[in-house]
Amino acid sequence: MIITRTELIKICDKYLADELSKEELIHFATTVMFDEEDKYECEDELVEEILSQ
């Protein structure tokens, strides 16, 4: 799955609307950043930078 800027915005919007908890958001970012099975890929460096923050 490629994490695009659009998808990342949707995820952030869910967090801001209290549809995702802080823990769920951190879990998602950690899963994407440290994916050893290559199930996730960032669209570009900006998406990767935002997730690492």
Backbone hydrogen bonds, N-H to C=O, Kabsch-Sander energy under -0.5 kcal/mol:
donor,donor_aa,acceptor,acceptor_aa,energy
3,I,1,M,-0.6
3,I,41,E,-3.6
4,T,2,I,-0.9
8,L,4,T,-2.4
9,I,5,R,-2.3
10,K,6,T,-2.1
11,I,7,E,-2.2
12,C,8,L,-2.5
13,D,9,I,-2.6
14,K,10,K,-2.0
15,Y,11,I,-1.9
16,L,12,C,-2.6
17,A,13,D,-1.7
18,D,15,Y,-1.7
19,E,14,K,-3.2
20,L,14,K,-1.0
25,L,21,S,-2.2
26,I,22,K,-2.5
27,H,23,E,-2.5
28,F,24,E,-2.4
29,A,25,L,-2.4
30,T,26,I,-2.6
31,T,27,H,-2.5
32,V,28,F,-2.4
33,M,29,A,-2.7
34,F,30,T,-2.3
35,D,32,V,-0.9
36,E,34,F,-0.6
41,E,1,M,-2.2
43,E,3,I,-2.6
48,E,44,D,-1.8
49,E,45,E,-2.7
50,I,46,L,-2.4
51,L,47,V,-2.3
52,S,48,E,-2.0
53,Q,49,E,-1.1
